[in-house]
Amino acid sequence: MRYSDPMPKPTRDDIMAVLRTVNDPELHRDLVSLKMIKNVAIDDGRVNVHVELTTPACPMKDQITRDVTRAIQSLDGVREVHVEFSGQVRADNRPRNILPDVKNIFAVGAGKGGVGKSTVAALLAVGLHRAGATVGLMDADVYGPSIPTMMGVAGAKPAVDGDHILPVDARGIKLMSIGFMIDPDKPLIWRGPMVHGVVKQFLEQVNWGPLDYLVVDLPPGTGDVPLTLAQSLPMTGAVIVCTPQDVALLDARRALMMYRQLNVPCLGIVENMSFYICPHCGHRDEIFDHGGAKRSAEELGVPFLGAIPLNTDVRILIGEGTPEKLFSSAGDAILQAIQNVATATAGQISIRNLQPSAQPTLSIE
């Protein structure tokens, strides 16, 4: 009597070999060489794979699940595949004397005021935090510090611990702003060196602690603050916010050229106030034109991070200091738009961190 051969049993080496053919959709390298496969367990034809993403805000989980499952199921003896995820933000690979426990520092800037830059900075911080990252938000818009109001902590006073200032906790996001230290009814009339000193203090004397991301809200234009940041430490990159009309796009281009001159990589462009959808009839109106930022990004060779529409919920909830409610109570279109911008930004940071170290930090006397 002849007995059929027992069902073949895949080994861990077999599984790792096929996973070398599966690429991360954004990073374009295989999961094994990226060290994203943290565990493989095999039990009677059932395979469990633990994938550690380079950011908890990764938008590609479904595609990675499909690709991993398809690759492993190509092996004989596999009956079932289960993929589980965790997220561990990768750090900027350049050495930094200031804020060594902060993995990534990126700025949010604009070539001109009035384009919703601070709103986008606040939404990015909240979106990354809700995805599971540890986040700080530094309000470096010294002359117009609106972040405390937007985050619902206007009037708060930072505590002091020895020689360090402790950032204010804004529902899990660490926050620092000159707005905590000045009379809100008095204008701030400072020369450049004083602004430089405040930014340096926020970098060197605030105890930010370990962070995955420190979001820096810059003042509009191309002035002292971005120069101070570029002189002080290597930044992972900058996000540029603009609206679709031609004048705003021209200013956004100038901002991009400034970052390039300062050796700060551009993570991408966000088109804010991109269009308006009437909540009553659903009619779409492109009040400030539409799509200009995407076209400019393509022409300039930088990523387009997404478009955020004009929306009443954004105005109300940002004004009330509860931006996190946009992630639970806003309509599907605005929620998806905000999430897309946050995940695209996190993805570009992951891509940036896989590249060789950039040029040294600019030093201008």
Phi, psi and omega in degrees: 000135179259135177257137178292150178297143177298157180300133180298149180243120179291145178259170177298322179297321177299317183291317179297326179296315181287333178289342174290349177266358182257120181262147167293128186298333180266322186272342174059035170225159186285154186296331182286312180293334175281357180059038179267348178270110186260339180198143173228125179236135183236129181215102174052050177086354176262128184242126175249129181236131177255117180252125177260112181286157181279356172199140176293347179269017182297129181270001191254020184300317182297317180293319178297320178301313180298315184292319178294315181298314181298319182294315183289324180291348175287347180276141175295141175091358179269123180256332186205143179231132176234129181245127175241154186236150163223171180229134177223108184295129177280149184266151169306130189273012178261137180295146183216124178284325178269136178053055181293341180270001177262119187289320184217133176240120178225146184261152171241115185227174179208151179285341181212164178279167174083011182258003179086026182300312181294325176299315179296319178300315180296317180294323177297315180299315181293318180297316178293321178296316180294333177285346178117004180272156172270127193227141169240153180229114181256117180274096180262010174279077193298322184277344179219067186283089183263350185300318179303320178293315181298329183264004174077024181232026176300137182091352178290154178237120180296143175279162179240134178235097182066239181268006186240149174266138178264128180295154177284139177272116178251078180052051175098348178256128179281130190226137175222138183205147173295340178299338177285346192243357184234161175289122184296343182268356182251135179289150178263109183249088185236146171277169183307315181300328179289321177296316177305317181295321179294315180297317177298321179296318179297329180279321191259335186247355175269129180276085182287333183071188179291131178222147169282318182221134167246113180268127181248115177275112184271157169290158179292157176093195187232063186250217190292322190294310177299327177295317179299316179298314182296327178287331191274325186197156175285127177263146177297326179168188181221144173255131180254129180252135175210169172255169191286342187289158190300319183297316179296324180291324176298317179293324177296322177297320178297319178299317179299316179296326176297313181298321178296320178294329179273004180063033176255118181296143175271116178287335178152178182244138175249131174264108179266157183054042189291324179194171180230132176247120180297126181290347184265315184247349179081004180292136179260130180232123180266081190298317183254027189076186184199142173087357182296322181294321179295317178296318179296320178299318179296318180295324184270354178073035177236158181293148170260119188270348177135171182239133178248123182282161167296136184204135182295323180300320179299312181300313184291309186287325174294318178296327178279351181079027180231060183297336180297336180292340177296336182274358180230332186245349182285162177293165185301321184294312182289321178299313181296322180296314181294316180297322179297319180294318180295314181290325178294322178295314178299321179296318179293327176294318178298317178298316181299321184287348175271349182276158177300157180304140180282185177298158180297158178302138181296141176230114180237127179274000000 
